[in-house]
Amino acid sequence: MPRFNALGFGFLAPALIVVALFFLAPVILTVFFAFTNMSTSTGITGGDYLLSQSDLRGVKASGVSDETYDALENAGYLVDDAGLARLAEARDQATADELAALHSGAKFDARRDMERALKDLRDNRIRSTRDRKALAELFKTSVMDERFGSEAAFRTALDGVGIPQADQDILVKEAYTGWVWTTENMKLLFSLDSSYRYAMNTVIYVTLTLGFNVGFGLFLAISTFYLSPGMAATFRTIWFLPRILPPVLYVLMWKWFTWDTGFLATITGYLGIAPRNWMLDTATNAWVVVILINGFVGASLGMILFSSAIKAIPSSMLYASEVDGANRWQQVRYIILPQLRWPILFTTSYQTLSLLTSFEYILLSTDGGPGRATEVWALAAYHTALNNYGGNLQYGFGAAYALILVIIGIAASLLYLRFFNFKELVTKPRIEG
Amino acid sequence: MQLRLENFTKKFDNLTVIDQLNLTVESGEMMALLGPSGCGKSTTLFTICGIHRMNGGTLHFGDRDVSNLPSQQRNVGVVFQNYALYPHMNIRDNIAFPLRVQKLDNATIAKKVAEIAELVHIPELLDRKPAQLSGGQQQRVALARALVRKPDVLLLDEPLANLDAKLRLEMRSEIRRIQLETGITAILVTHDQVEAMSMCDRIALMKGGKIVQLSEPDQMYNDPVDTFVAGFLGNPPISFLDAQVNADVFQVGPSQITIADSLRAKVNGAVKLGIRPEYFGPQFGTGITGKISFVETQGREDLYNVTLPDGSVLRSIQAAGPRLKLGDSVNWGISHDHALAFTPDGARI
């Protein structure tokens, strides 16, 4: 019944579009970017052809002939017909003719000499030094520092200064300013010490935050379970605030709390401790703050999940444990905690993934500081690709960082899918006498 | 061990559920708390085990005053309606749990669990999980867990309500057997009069937070204190007729029923007569005429409703015989010695 299939597909379409737009497309783009050298200087579209002085070093290393290198490096000024024509156009024919009469065919190594040649003009004197400088450039025979819009134009110019065809290919490649495909990003990533430090930071961040999340979430869920319903609701609402506050506001409050003129510094000031920025004072402080900031947000989710899981335990089971003689601690240890096994595992795995990729609270609070002490992998990707202090945003290299996270994320998801075998989770109730 | 509940009062917020209730369960006795939903029987049970706190009165197990003890220290065993087995533990750990929390050594625990498993006939199930057991087996596990630490009192909250009819019959006798073998003082909360009558030494029939009658099952059946007790016990239930005392007879419409000798001096004026279905039928002669308005055959017995000319209905249960049809006219008699007389507002005469 194709009609019904189409209908089903129609119902699925919004979900498919969302998956394609917000999951597949970013993943594909990340993979794509990771194998390019895109950056602010290359742009993300095609580029021009430009040989700069700094490129010359690369040119020498890439094995062009010495003659070519000389031609490029020691390019001079030649009074030829083309140059004279340009001069005629810039000034007038008389000037060009006079220069041709004086210096036709002359070659100068430096611009200063060319300028001197222009000074020789008597009938059509060029009085301004600035003008002479500018006009001297008209006779330049070099292709250096000149921007060409296309490969063909660049090659024509190379022909013009007599670069052999064999060397032209190398020069074209060196002079290209747009992005190219490359595997350099990955090699660089694995060769940098900082990569390993960021990886280590990420492990610390995820482990400690997760421990805090789950532990504190459990504590809140269990302790509020034993409170009266009104009190429990109040406490849960309070502990839910970090999650519903806008992150910027929430982190701003933490900043105010830890500033050197903030709450903490003021309080400790009374105890005779010199005021300091409690967040960024030392790496340890920064870690504690980062983990608390993320931990309180995460704990609220655990609290809600665990609370509802505890409520799902039949009250008669808790009564039974009490009349069996179990005290509160034994009730928690032997009856409640074992039945929270799945919610705990679920929260742990879910939050592992989200913590791996989340960096907004770190960005807003320490921004990876002090130094790079709290720079985690995802933040490094962001900094490299989108907020580089140097100003050259390395999209390609940043994407390479992100690609590692994508790979870990997908691998972990597949692992969890296997691990959380839902068929086993939902045991069939046995309805019989 | 004797259980003594004195002047027990229980309030939920401002609502008094049970007011000044007194109940004594003798040592080794099995007492039923019987009554309709909301009569306070489960509240009483949960108070005895300490899940609910008392708002007034005292509770003694023997000489020990447990009124203000938390349930952990009362030493009671409870079997809940849904058994409340711990789903994450196997049967052995479930039964061992009350001993485990007392931090007994493993050898003692293993020995006691084995003993109790033997008593309730489940030694082969110890390594299973609760979800792998049938309802009857879970019931036995719950009993074992309640009994394993030798509680002073065993409390059973509607223990048979979740079982099918056949298992209910089996577990009825099993629970009684285990109670008798252990000699434990037990309280059974139920709304099923058959359970109460078949399993217990005495029944406390409750209504609206009060004990209406406390007596042995047959006495309660034959000698109810009011129409509520008479109507609650017996299946099919008793029928009530409005009657006038007229010299030596109760006048019910055109029919007359002889007044038993024991009643003759006590009755006059308007009375309510209670006739149990087994005391109305052709074997008791004639005198009551009416039309059959309902027939139900139960195999061994037939059950008839007979509508009298004034519209009141009498039930009759008889050994299966010639099948009468709906609308047939009958003229049957009543065993007048067994007719129960009540005042118009329900009290027994």
Interface residues (C-beta under 8 A of the other chain):
Chain A: P314 S316 M317 Y319 A320 S321 E322 V323 D324 G325 A326 N327 Q330 Y334 I335 P338 Q339 R341 T427 P429 R430 E432 G433
Chain B: F46 C49 G50 I51 P70 S71 Q72 Q73 R74 N75 V76 G77 V78 F80 Q81 N82 A84 L85 Y86 P87 H88 M89 F97 P98 R100 V101 Q102 A131 Q132 S134 G135 G136 R145 R149 L163 D164 K166 L167
